[in-house]
Amino acid sequence: MKLAGVKAKPKKKFKATTDSRHNLPVSPNLFWCGFLTNAPGCVLVGDINYIWTKDGWLYLAVVILKESGGGYRHAQ
């Protein structure tokens, strides 16, 4: 390989994108602020994420119904 001038391409190291060591203000968690709902099963929480696949980026959206008993179940 040396005679041919060919070199191995090293795999890139994992790069963390979240820096939790900062002095910036952090937003409060407003979900646990003790609000009241009119009926059970009225609180929906969600998240959006993206996943790299061989076909390109796929976007994943999840909506979950928060139960009053402390558990989670998938929204129908």
N, C-alpha and C positions, 0 to 999 in steps of 0.2 A: 504494500500500500504506500509505503514511504517513497519508493522509486517511482510510482505512478502519480504521486502528488495527491493521493486520495486520503481524506481525513473523515473520521466518524463524526457525525453530528450529534452532540450530546443532547439529551432530553432536557427541556427547560424545567427549572425547579418550580415547585408550587409557590405561587405568590398570594399571600393573604391580602384581601381587599378591605378588610375591616380593621380599623385602628381604634381599639377601646382605651388606649392610654392617651387621653387628652384632657384638657381642662375646659372644654366647651360644654355649654349647658345641655342636659339630657331632657328630652320631653317626658312629661309624666305619663304614667299608664292610666288613662282615663276610663278604661273598661271596668276596673274594680272600684269606681268612685261611689258605689252604693245607690245607683239610680234604680227606680222602680219601673216595672213594665205593667201593661194592662192585662196580659195573659201569659201563661207559660209558653215558652218557645218563640218569643218575640225578638230575640237577640241573634243576629247573624254576624259572623266574623269571616273575614276572607283574606286571601293572599294571592299574589301573582308572582310567578317565577318563570324562568326560561331554562330550557334543557338543550344541550348540544347533542345532535344525533348525526348519523351519516348523511341524512337528507337535509341538514341545516338546523337552524334554531327552531325549536318548538316552544310555544308559550303555554303554560299550565296555570289555569285559574281555579281556585278552590274556594267554595263558600260552605261554611259549616254552621249549623244551628246549635247555639249554646243552650244547653238544658239548664234549668234552674237547680237541678240536683247535683251539679258539679261535673257532670260528664259531657261528652261531646257525641253527637251523632251526625251523619251526613244529611244535609238538607235534601228533601225529596223533590 
